[in-house]
Amino acid sequence: MEKDESAFFAEQPEAALLYEAIKAKLRTYFNDATIKVTKSQIAFASKRNFAFVWLPMRKMKHRPEAYIILSFGLDHRIQSPRIEEAVEAYPCRWTHHMIIQDPAELDGEVMDWLQQAYAFSQSR
């Protein structure tokens, strides 16, 4: 893990393992993706950002002890119980947020959504 990535997880080190799993999986599918670390999120980008990892700001009832939030954008809304929240930030630009508490959750369905997000980011 790079120094800036480690600093991002300094206050929630248990989430770093989840991030590493996501990063490894995304690198397998999108080997041209770059990583941009900011104070609030880590973005995966090719031509444009297509996936984001961020940490919960506070503990919430009915949520796992350790988790990260994976966000991605599409031109349509996904209807799935796995999506915690979907927001249409701009017309035909939906941002989807999902809770990841186990690397196994990065299954074929999620990777399909991320491939769609990658393609959508390339088309804009």
URVENWO-V249682 format. One line per field, one symbol per residue. phi: phi as a letter, one per 30 degrees, with the letter a starting at -180 (. if undefined). A space follows every 10 residues. Layout:
phi: ???
//
This chain:
phi: .deddddece cbddddddde ddeddddddb dcdccbcbdc acccbbdbdb bbcbcddadb eicddbabcc bacbdbccca ddddabbddb eibcccbbdc cbedddcedd dddddddddd dddd
//
